[in-house]
């Protein structure tokens, strides 16, 4: 792994520190910028290579090209200007170099240096300037200190929805108000992204001008567009060959000078931070200003440690620093100043020893590591969508939203329906409805409260929210993330959840509504031509896990006989024959079955079933009388969580509960419910991961690929002539994932779209 080179966009921080740190002065001399840079450099004092770049005072080549460039910017405030030289004095005392070159901006200096050194160093550009994202590649990263996020190539694409190389084209099209670049009339951010997805760059747009919508086509001025592109493109070839890495290398700080300067400017809080090897952290051991980490380089060792960290402490989300802190504060303090390569080498034996002690070797080496490669393959493959259907849905939803909006305002008058405060005022003050739930800001307008309101407007508001969520959470993200082959490439997050489940983002493909009264969005998830989708879904996996872990004889018998679990639960609850179980009693049984898994109490069950708490309590008592081993299992799980502070899955995956013994009843009750659920849901999550590893091997020589995982369900895109063969392989791989006493059952369907395959 390469060493890090930090290139700091000095000018952006001059202004940031000036405006962010208000009213800081010493003897009436303003010091906010000096203080800000001092904190910044203290947070980086253990880095080896740092260079701060500033804009030139001279007229730049962009100003020569375009007189309006940055014309709208006000003059630098005098109280900022007087701090520049003292700031540079501080920088020098830290042993750090700064650089400014006549006629060039800091961005161009950074671009040239990043281009020059990224082959041998991981370059971290510390900035908030969007122009610099165009430089991102496999070894150039952007660190945004405000969001505390490091952007690699993948995250940059997620942020802008285009590739880094297209960002200068994007800014030329949409404009950059901060630099006085107007862009093209009629082209906003979304339109610019769409044009670049369709035509790649400005040249492609100009060449295909006739294909553009009339309102855009008429505004395309080739000469202006190329001028704007010249303004937004960073110069990577400034003549600075004399700047070597040795020049950039940080020298020893002049502690005496720094101490004198800190005393001069009354920075008493910083003086104690000058001692060697003392990390500049807050009381909770977090950096006060920056915590710069580049994304893990995808090497076997880095992946290994990330996954090990996640298994050792799921709250670390795979962050090896956080995991080290969890293990031992002294360990964290020792490794936090190390270069990434040194850190990985140092932590590897410690993490692996702990993995062995916690009996997590199977999960790490046989499940999570092979799964990482499978998920990457799934991300690259993507999943096909029906663009025309999505566009149709979008049009339909917009019409329906407008209709609902008008109907709502006809009842309550003009109102920002998306504002809970305004909506609450309209419902409870103007309309006089009675709310059953009060929150800090007034009366609640959440879905549960609205459902209890006996008024037609409540149903309209619920429907309006469903529609707006469908549009903003699914339809638009799908359309914005589709590639030229009409496929969406979601990101699978392997180390994010606390239970071991996978999640997905950009866009989220795992929480699609199964059905609604308007349309089924799963119909737009399709197979490519000549292929079909195979949907394989574990049947009642969490209840089967409960049966296996609890060894409850009645539950095991139900599953071994392949009976309907909810019907049989109703039989046990109400002491009736299976043929007399109706829809109502089965619904009660189903609610209790799933409620038990999620730790539902009498109050919640009563609310869900619209019955009294006393009746709900009787149902739960009866359930545990009939399924007594399930009750013992839950009690034992809670005892384990309270005593040890964690629970474990069947495969030893841990989840920790720091507040399960808290005197705060609300907090402790939440963790009790989570403790039971973590053991069951976590085991189910492990099972489907094991199945995915087995299935991947079984499908290696067949034209069939897993394209999506949705918790207990897999979606496979399969060549039409292989469907029957692959169905059998999928079913066997999932049902034989492991040797349980309770049989695992998988329902398999086939269709040209997800909805069809599911049904």
C-alpha positions in Angstrom: 0.0 0.0 0.0 1.2 3.5 -0.9 2.0 6.3 1.4 -0.4 9.3 1.5 0.3 12.7 0.0 -2.1 15.4 1.3 -2.8 18.4 -1.0 -4.8 21.0 0.8 -6.9 23.6 -1.0 -5.6 26.5 1.0 -7.9 29.2 -0.4 -11.1 27.3 0.3 -10.1 27.0 4.0 -9.1 30.6 4.3 -12.8 31.5 3.8 -14.2 28.5 5.6 -12.2 29.2 8.8 -12.9 32.9 8.5 -16.7 32.4 8.4 -17.0 29.2 10.5 -15.0 30.4 13.6 -16.7 33.6 14.5 -15.4 36.5 16.6 -12.0 34.9 17.5 -9.4 37.5 18.2 -6.4 38.4 20.4 -5.9 42.0 21.4 -8.5 43.0 18.8 -6.5 41.2 16.0 -8.6 38.7 14.2 -7.3 35.1 14.5 -10.0 32.7 13.3 -8.1 31.7 10.1 -4.8 31.3 12.0 -6.6 29.2 14.6 -8.3 27.1 11.9 -5.1 26.3 10.1 -3.4 25.5 13.4 -6.0 22.9 14.2 -5.9 21.5 10.7 -2.2 21.0 10.8 -2.3 19.6 14.4 -4.7 17.0 13.1 -2.2 16.1 10.3 1.0 16.5 12.3 1.9 12.8 11.9 1.5 12.8 8.1 4.7 12.7 6.1 3.8 14.5 2.9 1.6 17.7 3.0 1.5 20.7 0.7 -0.9 23.6 1.0 -1.8 25.4 -2.3 -3.0 29.0 -2.6 -4.4 31.0 -5.5 -2.1 33.5 -7.2 -2.8 37.2 -6.7 -2.0 37.8 -10.4 -4.6 37.6 -13.1 -5.2 34.0 -14.1 -5.5 32.5 -17.6 -9.2 32.0 -17.0 -9.8 35.7 -16.3 -7.9 36.4 -19.5 -10.3 34.0 -21.4 -13.5 35.2 -19.7 -13.8 38.6 -18.1 -16.8 37.6 -16.0 -14.9 34.7 -14.4 -15.4 35.1 -10.6 -16.5 38.7 -11.2 -19.4 38.4 -8.8 -17.2 37.6 -5.9 -16.8 40.3 -3.3 -13.4 41.6 -2.3 -11.6 39.7 0.4 -12.6 41.1 3.8 -9.7 43.1 5.3 -10.1 41.1 8.6 -9.3 38.0 6.6 -6.5 39.5 4.5 -4.5 40.5 7.5 -4.5 36.9 8.7 -2.8 35.4 5.6 0.8 36.2 6.4 0.5 35.1 10.1 -1.2 31.9 8.8 1.8 31.2 6.5 4.1 31.8 9.5 2.2 29.1 11.4 2.3 26.7 8.4 6.1 27.1 8.2 6.5 26.5 11.9 4.7 23.2 11.4 7.4 22.2 8.9 4.8 22.3 6.0 5.4 23.9 2.7 2.8 26.1 0.8 2.8 26.9 -2.8 1.3 29.6 -5.1 2.2 30.1 -8.8 1.7 33.3 -10.7 -1.3 33.1 -13.1 -2.7 29.9 -11.7 -5.3 28.9 -9.1 -4.7 26.5 -6.3 -6.9 23.9 -8.1 -4.5 23.8 -11.1 -1.5 23.4 -8.8 -3.2 20.5 -7.0 -4.3 19.0 -10.4 -0.7 19.1 -11.7 0.8 17.6 -8.5 -1.9 14.9 -8.2 -1.2 14.0 -11.8 2.5 13.9 -11.1 2.6 11.9 -7.9 -0.5 9.6 -7.9 1.4 6.6 -9.5 3.6 6.3 -6.4 1.4 7.9 -3.7 -2.3 7.9 -2.6 -3.2 11.5 -3.1 -5.8 12.9 -0.7 -7.1 16.3 -1.8 -8.6 18.1 1.2 -11.2 20.5 -0.2 -14.9 21.4 -0.5 -14.4 22.6 -4.1 -16.5 20.5 -6.6 -14.1 21.3 -9.4 -11.4 19.0 -8.0 -13.6 15.9 -8.1 -12.7 15.7 -11.8 -9.3 14.4 -10.7 -10.5 11.4 -8.8 -9.2 8.0 -9.9 -7.9 4.8 -8.2 -5.2 6.7 -6.3 -6.6 10.2 -6.1 -9.2 10.9 -3.4 -11.2 13.9 -2.2 -11.7 14.4 1.5 -14.6 16.7 2.4 -13.9 17.8 6.0 -17.4 19.2 6.6 -19.1 15.9 5.9 -16.1 13.9 7.1 -16.3 11.8 4.0 -13.6 10.5 1.7 -14.6 10.1 -1.9 -13.0 7.5 -4.1 -14.0 6.8 -7.7 -17.1 4.9 -6.7 -18.4 7.4 -4.2 -17.7 10.3 -6.6 -19.9 8.6 -9.3 -22.6 8.1 -6.6 -22.4 11.7 -5.6 -22.5 13.3 -9.1 -24.2 10.4 -11.0 -21.5 10.8 -13.6 -17.9 9.8 -13.9 -15.2 12.1 -12.6 -13.9 12.8 -16.1 -17.3 14.2 -17.0 -17.5 16.8 -14.2 -15.9 19.6 -16.2 -18.5 19.0 -18.9 -21.2 18.9 -16.2 -20.1 22.3 -14.8 -19.9 23.8 -18.3 -23.5 22.7 -19.1 -25.2 23.4 -15.8 -23.0 26.4 -14.9 -21.0 27.1 -11.7 -22.4 30.2 -10.0 -19.5 30.4 -7.5 -17.1 31.0 -10.5 -19.5 33.1 -12.5 -19.9 30.5 -15.3 -23.5 30.8 -16.5 -23.8 27.4 -18.2 -26.5 26.8 -20.9 -30.0 28.2 -20.5 -32.5 25.5 -19.9 -30.0 23.0 -18.6 -30.1 22.3 -14.9 -28.3 19.7 -12.8 -30.5 16.7 -13.7 -30.6 17.6 -17.4 -26.8 17.9 -17.5 -26.4 14.5 -16.0 -28.9 12.9 -18.4 -27.2 14.5 -21.4 -23.8 13.3 -20.3 -25.1 9.8 -19.7 -26.6 9.8 -23.2 -23.7 11.5 -25.1 -20.7 11.1 -22.8 -19.2 14.6 -23.2 -19.7 18.1 -24.7 -18.4 17.0 -28.1 -20.9 14.2 -28.1 -23.7 16.6 -27.3 -22.7 19.0 -30.0 -22.4 16.2 -32.5 -25.9 15.0 -31.6 -27.5 18.5 -31.2 -30.3 17.7 -33.7 -31.5 14.8 -31.4 -31.9 17.2 -28.4 -35.3 18.5 -27.2 -36.2 21.7 -29.0 -36.0 23.9 -25.8 -32.4 22.7 -25.2 -31.3 22.5 -28.9 -32.0 26.2 -29.5 -29.8 27.2 -26.5 -26.7 25.2 -27.4 -24.0 27.6 -28.5 -21.0 25.6 -29.5 -18.5 28.4 -29.0 -19.8 29.3 -25.6 -20.0 25.7 -24.5 -16.4 25.0 -25.4 -15.3 28.2 -23.7 -17.1 27.1 -20.5 -15.5 23.7 -20.8 -12.1 25.4 -21.0 -12.9 27.3 -17.8 -14.0 24.3 -15.8 -11.2 22.0 -16.9 -8.3 22.0 -14.5 -4.7 22.4 -15.9 -2.7 19.3 -15.0 0.4 20.4 -16.8 1.7 23.5 -15.1 5.5 23.7 -15.4 6.5 22.7 -11.8 9.0 19.9 -12.5 11.2 21.5 -9.8 8.7 20.4 -7.1 9.9 17.0 -5.9 8.4 14.7 -3.3 11.4 15.6 -1.1 10.4 19.3 -1.3 6.9 18.4 -0.2 8.0 16.1 2.6 7.2 17.6 6.0 10.1 18.6 8.2 10.2 18.6 12.0 7.8 21.1 13.6 9.4 24.1 15.4 7.7 23.5 18.7 9.2 26.5 20.4 8.1 28.9 17.6 4.6 27.3 17.6 4.3 27.6 21.3 5.3 31.3 21.2 2.8 31.9 18.4 0.0 30.1 20.2 0.7 32.2 23.3 0.8 35.4 21.1 -2.6 34.6 19.6 -4.0 33.3 22.9 -4.5 29.7 21.6 -4.2 28.2 25.1 -6.2 25.1 24.2 -3.7 24.2 21.5 -0.4 24.5 23.4 -0.9 21.2 25.1 -1.4 19.5 21.8 2.2 20.2 20.7 3.6 17.3 22.7 5.0 14.5 20.5 2.7 11.6 19.7 -0.3 13.2 21.4 -3.3 12.9 19.2 -5.5 15.9 18.8 -8.8 14.4 19.9 -11.9 15.3 21.9 -13.0 13.6 25.1 -14.8 10.9 23.2 -11.6 10.1 21.4 -12.7 11.6 18.1 -10.7 14.1 16.0 -11.9 17.6 16.6 -11.4 18.8 13.1 -10.4 16.0 10.7 -10.3 12.3 10.6 -8.9 11.7 7.2 -9.1 8.2 6.0 -8.9 7.0 2.4 -11.2 4.2 1.3 -9.8 0.8 1.7 -7.7 -0.2 -1.3 -9.2 -3.4 -2.5 -6.5 -5.8 -1.6 -7.0 -9.2 0.0 -5.5 -8.0 3.3 -7.5 -4.8 3.4 -10.7 -6.7 2.7 -9.8 -9.4 5.2 -9.3 -6.8 8.0 -12.4 -4.9 7.1 -14.6 -8.0 7.3 -12.8 -9.1 10.5 -13.4 -5.8 12.1 -17.1 -6.1 11.2 -17.4 -9.5 12.7 -15.5 -8.5 15.9 -17.6 -5.4 16.4 -20.5 -4.9 13.9 -20.8 -1.2 15.1 -17.4 -0.6 13.5 -19.0 -1.1 10.0 -15.7 -2.6 9.0 -13.6 0.4 10.0 -10.4 -1.0 11.4 -9.7 2.1 13.5 -13.1 1.9 15.3 -12.6 -1.8 15.8 -9.2 -1.2 17.3 -10.8 1.3 19.7 -13.4 -1.3 20.7 -10.7 -3.8 21.4 -8.4 -1.5 23.4 -8.1 2.3 23.7 -4.3 1.9 23.9 -4.2 -0.1 20.7 -6.2 2.6 18.9 -3.8 5.3 20.1 -0.9 3.3 18.9 -2.2 2.6 15.4 -4.1 5.8 14.6 -0.9 7.6 13.6 0.4 4.8 11.4 0.4 4.8 7.6 -2.4 2.5 6.2 0.0 -0.2 5.1 1.8 -0.3 8.5 -1.6 -0.3 10.3 -2.9 -3.2 8.3 0.2 -5.3 9.0 0.1 -4.4 12.7 -3.5 -5.2 13.2 -3.8 -8.3 11.1 -2.4 -10.8 13.7 -4.4 -9.1 16.5 -7.7 -9.2 14.6 -7.2 -12.8 13.4 -6.3 -14.0 16.8 -9.5 -12.5 18.1 -11.5 -14.0 15.3 -10.2 -17.4 16.3 -11.0 -16.8 20.0 -14.5 -15.7 19.1 -15.0 -18.8 16.9 -15.7 -16.6 13.9 -13.2 -18.3 11.4 -16.0 -20.1 9.5 -17.9 -16.9 9.0 -14.8 -14.9 7.9 -13.1 -17.4 5.7 -15.9 -19.5 4.4 -18.7 -17.0 4.1 -17.9 -13.2 4.2 -14.6 -13.3 2.2 -16.0 -15.4 -0.7 -19.3 -13.4 -0.5 -17.3 -10.2 -1.1 -16.3 -11.4 -4.6 -19.8 -12.5 -5.4 -21.3 -9.2 -4.4 -18.8 -7.3 -6.6 -19.8 -9.6 -9.5 -23.4 -8.8 -8.8 -22.7 -5.1 -8.8 -20.9 -5.3 -12.1 -23.6 -7.4 -13.7 -26.5 -5.1 -12.5 -30.1 -5.8 -13.1 -32.3 -4.9 -16.1 -35.2 -2.5 -15.9 -38.0 -1.6 -18.2 -37.3 2.1 -18.9 -40.5 2.8 -20.7 -42.6 1.3 -17.9 -40.7 3.4 -15.3 -41.3 6.5 -17.4 -44.9 5.6 -17.6 -45.1 5.1 -13.8 -43.4 8.5 -13.3 -46.0 10.2 -15.5 -48.8 8.4 -13.8 -47.5 9.2 -10.3 -47.1 12.9 -11.0 -50.7 13.0 -12.2 -51.9 11.2 -9.2 -49.8 13.3 -6.8 -51.3 16.5 -8.3 -54.8 15.0 -8.0 -54.3 14.1 -4.3 -52.7 17.5 -3.6 -55.7 19.3 -5.1 -58.2 17.2 -3.2 -56.4 17.7 0.1 -56.2 21.5 -0.4 -59.9 21.6 -1.3 -60.5 20.3 2.2 -57.8 22.0 4.3 -57.0 25.0 2.1 -53.5 26.0 0.8 -50.8 24.1 2.8 -47.3 22.7 2.4 -48.4 19.1 2.8 -44.8 18.0 3.1 -44.3 20.2 6.3 -45.5 18.2 9.4 -45.9 21.5 11.3 -48.1 23.2 8.6 -50.1 20.0 8.1 -50.7 19.6 11.8 -51.9 23.2 12.1 -54.3 22.7 9.1 -55.7 19.4 10.5 -55.9 20.1 14.2 -56.4 23.9 14.3 -58.2 24.8 11.2 -60.1 21.5 10.6 -60.6 20.8 14.3 -59.6 17.1 14.1 -58.5 15.4 17.3 -55.0 13.9 17.4 -54.2 10.9 19.6 -50.5 11.5 19.7 -48.5 14.5 20.8 -44.8 15.1 20.0 -42.3 17.8 21.0 -43.2 20.1 18.1 -47.0 19.7 18.5 -49.4 17.0 17.4 -48.3 14.1 15.2 -49.1 13.6 11.6 -47.4 10.2 11.2 -49.1 7.4 9.3 -50.3 5.6 12.4 -52.0 8.8 13.7 -53.6 9.6 10.4 -55.1 6.1 10.1 -56.9 6.8 13.4 -58.5 10.1 12.2 -62.1 9.6 11.1 -61.9 12.0 8.1 -61.5 11.5 4.3 -58.5 13.9 4.2 -56.5 11.4 6.3 -56.7 8.7 3.6 -55.8 11.3 0.9 -52.7 12.4 2.8 -51.6 8.8 3.3 -52.0 8.1 -0.4 -50.2 11.3 -1.3 -47.2 10.2 0.9 -47.1 6.8 -0.6 -47.0 8.3 -4.1 -44.3 10.8 -3.3 -42.2 8.1 -1.7 -42.6 5.8 -4.7 -41.5 8.7 -6.9 -38.6 10.0 -4.9 -37.3 6.7 -3.4 -37.7 4.3 -6.3 -38.8 5.6 -9.7 -36.6 8.7 -10.0 -33.5 7.0 -8.4 -34.0 4.0 -10.8 -34.2 6.3 -13.8 -31.2 8.4 -12.7 -29.0 5.3 -12.1 -29.8 3.3 -15.2 -26.9 2.7 -17.7 -26.8 2.6 -21.5 -27.8 -1.1 -21.5 -30.8 -0.3 -19.3 -29.3 -1.9 -16.2 -29.0 -0.6 -12.7 -25.9 -1.3 -10.7 -26.8 -1.0 -7.0 -24.1 -1.1 -4.3 -24.3 -3.9 -1.8 -23.2 -3.0 1.7 -21.7 -6.0 3.4 -20.5 -4.4 6.7 -23.3 -1.9 7.5 -26.1 -3.7 9.4 -25.8 -4.9 13.0 -27.5 -8.2 12.3 -25.3 -9.4 9.4 -27.9 -8.7 6.8 -26.9 -7.1 3.5 -28.2 -3.7 2.5 -28.1 -1.9 -0.8 -27.8 1.7 -1.9 -27.6 3.9 -5.0 -30.4 2.9 -5.5 -31.9 0.9 -2.7 -33.2 -2.3 -4.2 -34.0 -4.2 -1.0 -37.1 -2.4 0.3 -39.3 -2.2 -2.8 -42.9 -2.3 -1.9 -44.4 -5.7 -2.8 -47.7 -4.2 -3.9 -49.8 -1.1 -3.6 -53.1 0.1 -4.9 -51.5 2.0 -7.8 -49.1 -0.4 -9.5 -46.4 -2.9 -8.8 -43.0 -1.5 -9.2 -41.4 -5.0 -9.4 -43.0 -5.3 -12.9 -40.3 -2.9 -14.0 -37.5 -5.1 -12.9 -37.0 -7.4 -15.9 -34.7 -10.0 -17.5 -32.8 -9.2 -20.7 -33.9 -10.6 -24.0 -33.6 -14.4 -24.1 -33.4 -14.7 -20.4 -35.9 -15.0 -17.5 -35.8 -14.2 -13.8 -35.8 -17.0 -11.2 -37.1 -15.8 -7.9 -36.1 -18.1 -5.0 -37.5 -17.3 -1.6 -37.0 -19.0 1.7 -40.3 -19.9 3.2 -40.8 -18.7 6.8 -37.0 -18.7 7.3 -37.0 -16.8 10.6 -39.7 -19.0 12.1 -37.8 -22.1 11.0 -34.7 -20.6 12.7 -36.8 -20.1 15.9 -37.9 -23.7 15.8 -34.3 -24.9 15.3 -32.7 -22.8 17.9 -35.4 -23.3 20.5 -35.9 -27.0 19.7 -39.6 -26.6 20.3 -41.2 -29.9 19.4 -44.5 -28.5 18.1 -42.8 -26.0 15.9 -40.4 -28.6 14.5 -43.3 -31.0 13.9 -45.2 -28.4 11.9 -42.3 -27.7 9.7 -41.3 -31.3 9.2 -44.9 -32.1 8.1 -44.8 -29.1 5.8 -47.9 -27.7 7.3 -49.0 -24.0 7.2 -47.3 -22.5 10.2 -49.9 -19.8 10.7 -52.9 -22.1 10.4 -51.3 -24.6 12.9 -50.5 -21.7 15.3 -54.2 -20.8 15.2 -55.0 -24.4 15.9 -52.8 -24.3 19.0 -54.0 -20.9 20.1 -57.7 -21.4 19.8 -57.9 -25.1 20.3 -59.7 -25.6 17.0 -59.5 -27.9 14.0 -57.3 -26.8 11.0 -60.3 -26.8 8.7 -62.1 -24.3 10.9 -59.3 -21.8 10.8 -60.7 -18.7 9.0 -59.0 -15.6 7.7 -59.4 -13.7 10.9 -57.9 -16.4 13.2 -55.1 -17.1 10.8 -54.3 -13.3 10.7 -54.1 -13.2 14.5 -51.8 -16.3 14.5 -49.6 -14.8 11.8 -49.3 -11.5 13.7 -48.3 -13.3 16.9 -45.8 -15.5 15.1 -43.9 -12.6 13.6 -44.4 -10.5 16.7 -42.7 -13.0 18.8 -39.6 -12.8 16.6 -39.5 -9.1 16.9 -40.1 -9.1 20.7 -43.6 -7.6 20.4 -45.4 -7.1 23.7 -49.1 -7.0 24.6 -49.5 -3.2 24.0 -48.0 -3.4 20.5 -50.0 -6.6 19.6 -53.2 -5.0 20.9 -52.6 -1.9 18.7 -51.8 -4.1 15.6 -54.9 -6.3 16.0 -57.2 -3.6 17.4 -57.9 -5.5 20.5 -57.6 -4.8 24.2 -54.2 -5.2 25.9 -55.7 -7.8 28.2 -56.8 -9.9 25.2 -53.4 -9.5 23.6 -51.7 -10.6 26.8 -53.9 -13.7 26.9 -52.9 -14.5 23.3 -49.2 -14.2 24.1 -49.6 -16.3 27.3 -51.5 -19.0 25.4 -48.8 -19.0 22.7 -46.0 -19.5 25.2 -48.0 -22.2 27.0 -48.3 -24.2 23.7 -44.8 -23.4 22.4 -43.0 -23.6 25.8 -39.5 -24.3 24.4 -39.8 -21.1 22.3 -40.5 -19.2 25.5 -37.5 -20.8 27.2 -35.3 -19.9 24.3 -36.4 -16.2 24.4 -35.8 -16.1 28.2 -32.4 -17.7 27.8 -31.5 -15.2 25.1 -32.4 -12.3 27.2 -30.5 -13.7 30.2 -27.4 -14.1 27.9 -27.7 -10.6 26.6 -28.1 -9.1 30.1 -25.2 -11.1 31.5 -22.7 -11.0 28.6 -23.8 -7.7 26.9 -24.2 -9.5 23.6 -26.1 -12.3 21.8 -24.7 -14.7 19.2 -26.2 -16.3 16.1 -26.0 -20.0 15.3 -22.6 -19.3 13.6 -21.3 -17.1 16.5 -22.0 -13.7 14.9 -22.2 -11.2 17.8 -24.3 -8.2 18.4 -23.6 -6.1 21.4 -26.2 -4.4 23.7 -24.7 -1.7 25.9 -28.0 -0.5 27.3 -30.0 -3.7 27.9 -29.5 -3.2 31.7 -30.1 0.6 31.5 -32.5 2.2 34.1 -34.0 4.0 31.1 -36.9 1.6 30.5 -37.5 2.7 27.0 -33.9 2.1 26.0 -33.6 -1.3 27.8 -36.9 -2.6 26.4 -35.8 -1.7 22.9 -32.5 -3.6 23.3 -34.4 -6.6 24.8 -36.5 -6.8 21.6 -33.4 -6.3 19.5 -31.5 -9.0 21.3 -34.1 -11.7 20.5 -34.4 -10.6 16.9 -30.6 -10.4 16.4 -30.2 -14.0 17.2 -33.0 -15.1 14.9 -32.6 -12.6 12.0 -28.8 -12.8 12.2 -28.8 -16.6 11.8 -31.2 -16.3 8.8 -28.8 -13.7 7.3 -25.9 -16.1 7.7 -27.9 -18.9 6.1 -28.6 -17.1 2.9 -25.0 -15.9 2.7 -23.9 -19.5 2.9 -26.4 -20.4 0.2 -25.1 -17.7 -2.0 -21.6 -19.0 -1.8 -22.7 -22.5 -2.6 -25.0 -21.4 -5.4 -22.2 -19.3 -7.0 -20.0 -22.4 -7.2 -22.9 -24.5 -8.6 -23.6 -21.9 -11.4 -20.1 -21.3 -12.5 -20.4 -23.1 -15.9 -24.0 -22.1 -16.6 -25.4 -19.0 -18.2 -27.2 -17.9 -15.0 -26.2 -15.2 -12.5 -27.5 -14.0 -9.2 -28.4 -10.4 -9.7 -30.1 -9.4 -6.5 -30.4 -10.5 -2.9 -33.3 -9.3 -0.8 -32.8 -10.6 2.7 -34.3 -14.1 2.4 -34.8 -14.0 -1.4 -32.5 -14.4 -4.4 -33.1 -13.2 -8.0 -31.3 -15.1 -10.7 -31.1 -14.0 -14.4 -31.1 -17.3 -16.4 -30.9 -18.2 -20.1 -34.3 -19.4 -21.1 -33.1 -22.9 -22.2 -31.6 -23.5 -18.8 -34.5 -22.6 -16.6 -35.5 -26.0 -15.4 -31.9 -27.1 -14.7 -31.1 -23.9 -12.8 -34.3 -24.0 -10.8 -33.3 -27.4 -9.4 -29.7 -26.2 -8.6 -31.0 -23.0 -6.9 -33.5 -24.9 -4.8 -31.0 -27.5 -3.7 -28.2 -25.0 -3.0 -30.5 -23.0 -0.7 -32.4 -25.8 1.0 -29.1 -27.7 1.6 -27.2 -24.7 2.7 -26.6 -26.4 6.1 -27.8 -29.4 8.0 -30.6 -28.3 10.3 -33.0 -30.6 12.0 -35.8 -28.3 10.8 -36.0 -28.5 7.0 -35.4 -25.3 5.0 -38.0 -24.7 2.3 -37.5 -22.6 -0.8 -40.3 -21.4 -3.1 -39.1 -20.9 -6.7 -40.9 -19.0 -9.4 -40.0 -17.9 -13.0 -41.0 -14.9 -15.0 -39.9 -12.2 -17.4 -40.2 -9.6 -14.6 -39.7 -9.8 -10.8 -43.4 -9.5 -10.0 -44.3 -12.4 -12.4 -41.5 -14.5 -11.0 -42.6 -13.8 -7.4 -46.2 -14.8 -8.1 
